[in-house]
């Protein structure tokens, strides 16, 4: 995807608007990841020390734009985050998540940690062409840089 801002690396947060259900399950996420990645890394948080997130949260790694990016998926908060990802990597992930994971008719949105702190609006992922996603993610990355 040409023209995307590759810096900075941000924490991108994918969820439904206002916490709407997007049909996310840990098993479904792990299965979709195994279709995409030949040897996927996933680790469910199952220690009592994980508190209320035990059994509802999973760490994962995914290859995006040729780079290994780590993230966290949570059914407790019904969302997925990518840690230290570029706009290019986040767009690739959004397209994959939209196409492989989001339930029919569910709406997927994205923001960054800095964007939520700055009260920037969520970027809608569902129902937008990939080129518009690239433009929106790039604008957002510039706004929070």
C-alpha positions, 0 to 999 in steps of 0.5 A: 500500500503506497503512501502510508505513513510507516512511523510512528509505531502505535497501539491500535485498538479494534472493537465494535462502536460503543462496545457493540458485539463483533462476534469475537471468540478466542477459539475463532480468533486462533482458528482464523490466525492458524489459516493465515499463519503457518505456525501461529503463536497464541497464549491464553491468559489462564493464571489466577494472577491474570485476575478477571482476564483469565480465560478471556484474553489471549496474546498472539503474534501475526506477520503484517507487512513482512514484520512480526507484530504482537497483539492481545485479543480479549472477549472480556472487552470485546476487542483486539489491540496491536502493539507497536504497529505502523499504519501499514501493518494496522491496515493489513490487520484491519482488512484481515480481521474484517474479512476473517473474523467479524460477524455478519452485519457487525461493525468494526472500528479502530482507534489508537491509544493516543487517539482515544486520549485525544478524543479522536473519533474511531475509524470505521473499518466495515463497509469501506474500501481498502484504499479509504482505510489506508487514507484514514489510518494514515491521517490518524497516524499523522494526527497523533504523531 
